[in-house]
Amino acid sequence: MCIRDSLRKLREKKKLSQGQLSIRSGVNLQTIKAYEQRTRNINHAQGDILNRLANALDCAIEDLLEDDPASRV
């Protein structure tokens, strides 16, 4: 999923609030907000956080990662 705001779109597709995703995944609510507001780069998240979010959203870790314009050639 090479779109901006992947986490938010996946969360909304599952009809979850940020708080519900936090509870379901065990990831801190402030961390989820930071990824969605792009004040923290989800591409640099720890593997266990990505795994917990992917499990809670029933998606692949790759679906959470955002397209990095700097990596385009």
C-alpha positions in Angstrom: 0.0 0.0 0.0 2.0 2.9 -1.3 -0.2 5.7 -0.1 0.2 8.5 2.4 -1.4 8.0 5.8 -1.5 4.2 5.5 -2.1 3.6 9.2 -5.0 6.0 9.4 -6.6 4.5 6.3 -6.2 1.0 7.5 -7.6 1.9 11.0 -10.6 3.7 9.5 -11.3 0.7 7.2 -11.6 -1.4 10.3 -13.8 1.3 11.9 -11.5 1.7 14.9 -10.7 4.8 16.8 -7.1 5.6 17.7 -8.0 4.6 21.3 -9.5 1.3 20.2 -6.4 0.5 18.1 -4.2 1.3 21.0 -6.1 -1.1 23.3 -6.3 -3.8 20.6 -2.6 -3.5 19.7 -1.0 -2.6 23.0 0.7 0.3 21.3 0.7 3.6 23.2 -2.1 6.0 22.0 0.4 8.9 21.7 2.6 6.7 19.5 -0.4 6.0 17.2 -1.3 9.7 17.0 2.3 10.6 16.2 2.5 8.2 13.3 -0.8 9.4 11.9 0.1 13.1 12.3 3.5 12.3 10.8 5.4 13.8 13.7 7.1 10.4 14.0 8.1 8.3 10.9 6.4 4.9 11.0 9.1 3.6 8.6 11.5 3.8 11.6 9.2 2.1 14.1 10.5 -0.9 16.1 9.6 -4.3 14.6 7.5 -5.2 17.6 5.3 -2.1 17.2 4.8 -2.7 13.5 4.0 -6.4 14.3 1.4 -5.4 16.9 -0.2 -2.8 14.7 -0.3 -5.2 11.7 -1.9 -8.0 13.9 -4.5 -5.6 15.3 -5.4 -4.3 11.8 -5.1 -7.8 10.1 -2.7 -6.6 7.5 0.9 -7.1 6.5 3.6 -5.0 8.0 4.4 -3.7 4.5 0.9 -2.2 4.4 1.8 0.1 7.3 5.0 1.4 5.7 4.8 4.6 3.7 6.3 5.2 0.3 9.6 7.0 0.8 10.0 9.6 -1.9 13.8 9.7 -1.3 14.1 6.1 -2.3 12.6 6.7 -5.8 15.0 6.7 -8.7 
